């Protein structure tokens, strides 16, 4: 488990092992998502929802889901 301290300006340095695991390099963006259970998920922002549209084929469910409905924790 890695941990970091927050500065008085609200900045946190992501520990090196986490940066390596996420494949992060300087200048890349990360996304923080708050879940309903109170936990927060951090992930590397490597692709937008628009870029991955259509990558998964439906087995039979033809219902369309909007991009807004796919955004976890942003309600």
Secondary structure, 3 states (H helix, E strand, C coil): CCCCCECCCCCECCCHHHHHHHCCCCCCCEEEEECCCCCEEEEECCCCHHHHCCCCCCCCCCCCCCHHHHCCCCC
